[in-house]
Amino acid sequence: MLAKKVVPRWEWRTFANSFGPRVELIRNRDLGNYKESREIYILSRTSNTNIKVRHQTLEVKVLQAVNEARLEQWYPADKACFPLTREQVAKLEEYLRTRLMILDGSQMHLDRFLRFADSRAVALKTVMVEKKRYIYVIEQCIVEYVRAAAGGRPFSTICVEHPDAQRVAAVVKLLKLDDCPNISYVKALKNWFL
């Protein structure tokens, strides 16, 4: 079977305690999907790569480009299930831009990695994020409204994404969110916790 081709998406995301009546411009649409999840974000002082663990699976997104409208193009670069092999640990070190030095066997288990990441010996931190994700399709873009808590801190976020940057910009304007700052999950979490 051929692997599905991964297409990088342009993304615009913003955070707030509440978006007030602007949320109704999204919620008046037909809900496409609803998901709840608990994810552990791995924050690094030396990298802005988006790294998280969901259901014992490590997921990595890498920033490819930022356009003149400040939209960010993210590429899903890697995915691996714990325990990680030596080769996968070496790749994770590249994404984090830090040495892990915790593999004394042939595999690295999640619990050991998390204990190491939260030790004072490294420039890493883990943050548990609990999400309630409401997913819509507006003008062919994926629009996600999320109620969440990171390390117990509640917040909301709205994301618009599509492979075509112009479509993303048009939907952001349609939803009257173009006066809000565009900030990725990893940057928002680093601002709060690092």
C-alpha positions in Angstrom: 0.0 0.0 0.0 1.3 3.5 -0.9 1.7 5.9 2.0 -0.7 8.9 1.9 1.1 12.0 0.7 1.4 14.6 3.5 0.6 18.1 2.4 1.9 21.0 4.6 -0.9 23.3 5.8 -0.9 27.0 6.3 -2.2 27.7 9.8 -3.5 30.7 11.7 -4.2 30.3 15.4 -5.0 32.7 18.2 -5.6 32.3 21.9 -7.9 34.1 24.4 -9.8 33.5 27.7 -12.9 34.1 25.6 -13.8 35.2 22.1 -17.2 36.5 23.0 -19.8 36.8 20.2 -17.2 36.1 17.5 -17.4 32.4 18.4 -21.0 32.4 17.2 -19.8 33.1 13.6 -18.2 29.6 13.9 -20.7 27.8 16.0 -23.6 28.8 13.7 -22.2 26.4 11.1 -22.7 22.7 11.0 -20.4 20.9 13.4 -18.2 18.5 11.5 -16.6 16.7 14.4 -16.0 16.8 18.1 -13.0 15.3 19.9 -11.7 15.3 23.5 -8.1 14.6 24.1 -5.3 14.7 26.7 -2.0 15.6 25.2 1.5 16.2 26.6 3.4 18.9 24.9 7.2 18.8 25.1 8.6 22.3 25.3 12.3 23.0 24.6 14.1 26.3 25.4 16.2 25.6 22.3 13.5 24.7 19.7 10.1 25.9 18.5 9.2 22.5 16.9 5.7 21.4 17.9 6.2 18.1 19.8 3.4 16.3 21.7 2.4 12.9 22.9 -1.1 11.7 22.4 -2.2 8.1 23.1 1.4 6.9 23.7 2.3 8.4 20.2 4.9 11.1 19.7 3.8 13.6 17.0 6.2 16.2 15.5 5.2 19.2 13.4 7.9 21.5 12.0 7.5 25.1 10.9 8.3 25.3 7.2 7.6 28.9 6.3 6.0 32.2 7.4 4.4 34.2 4.6 4.0 38.0 4.3 0.6 37.8 6.1 2.3 36.1 9.0 0.6 32.7 8.4 2.7 29.7 9.3 3.1 26.6 7.2 3.4 23.5 9.4 4.5 20.1 8.2 3.8 16.8 10.1 7.4 15.6 10.1 7.3 12.5 12.3 5.2 10.1 14.3 6.4 7.3 16.5 4.9 5.1 19.2 6.6 4.7 22.6 8.8 3.0 23.5 11.2 4.7 21.1 14.2 3.0 19.5 17.7 4.4 19.7 17.3 5.9 16.2 14.0 7.5 17.1 15.6 9.0 20.2 18.4 10.4 18.1 15.8 12.1 15.8 13.9 13.4 18.8 17.1 15.0 20.0 17.4 16.8 16.7 13.9 18.2 16.9 14.4 19.3 20.6 17.9 20.5 19.9 19.1 19.0 23.1 20.8 15.8 24.3 18.6 13.3 26.1 21.3 10.9 27.3 18.7 8.6 29.0 18.8 5.5 26.9 20.7 2.7 28.6 18.8 -0.1 27.0 17.5 -0.6 23.4 14.3 1.4 24.0 13.1 4.6 25.8 9.7 4.3 27.5 7.4 7.3 27.9 7.4 7.5 31.7 11.2 7.6 31.8 11.3 10.3 29.2 8.7 12.5 31.0 10.6 12.2 34.3 13.8 13.2 32.5 12.1 16.1 30.6 10.8 17.6 33.9 14.1 17.3 35.8 16.2 20.4 36.3 19.0 18.9 34.3 17.6 19.9 30.9 16.0 22.8 29.1 12.8 20.9 28.6 9.3 21.0 30.2 6.2 18.9 29.8 2.7 20.4 29.9 -0.5 18.4 30.0 -3.2 20.0 27.8 -6.8 18.8 28.0 -8.8 19.7 24.9 -12.4 19.8 23.8 -12.2 20.4 20.0 -15.1 21.5 17.9 -14.2 21.1 14.2 -15.9 22.8 11.3 -15.4 23.2 7.6 -15.8 26.8 6.4 -15.0 27.8 2.8 -13.0 24.5 2.5 -10.8 25.4 5.5 -10.7 23.3 8.7 -11.7 25.6 11.5 -11.2 24.4 15.0 -12.6 26.0 18.1 -11.1 24.6 21.3 -11.9 24.9 25.0 -8.9 23.7 26.9 -6.7 23.8 29.9 -2.9 23.7 30.0 -1.3 22.7 33.3 -4.7 23.6 34.8 -4.8 27.0 33.1 -8.1 27.4 31.1 -8.0 29.0 27.7 -9.7 29.0 24.3 -8.1 28.9 20.9 -9.3 29.1 17.3 -7.4 27.7 14.4 -8.0 28.0 10.6 -5.9 25.8 8.3 -5.7 24.8 4.6 -2.9 24.1 2.1 -3.8 27.4 0.4 -2.7 30.4 2.4 -5.1 32.8 0.7 -8.1 30.6 1.7 -6.9 30.7 5.3 -6.5 34.5 5.3 -10.0 34.9 3.8 -11.7 32.8 6.4 -9.9 34.5 9.2 -11.3 37.8 7.9 -14.7 36.3 7.4 -14.8 35.3 11.1 -13.7 38.8 12.1 -10.5 37.5 13.8 -8.0 39.3 11.6 -7.2 41.8 14.4 -6.1 38.9 16.7 -2.4 37.8 16.8 -1.4 34.6 15.1 0.5 32.3 17.5 1.3 28.6 17.5 0.5 26.2 20.3 4.2 25.7 21.1 4.9 29.5 21.3 1.8 30.1 23.5 2.7 27.3 25.8 6.4 28.5 26.0 5.2 32.0 26.9 3.1 30.6 29.8 5.4 27.9 31.1 9.0 28.5 30.2 
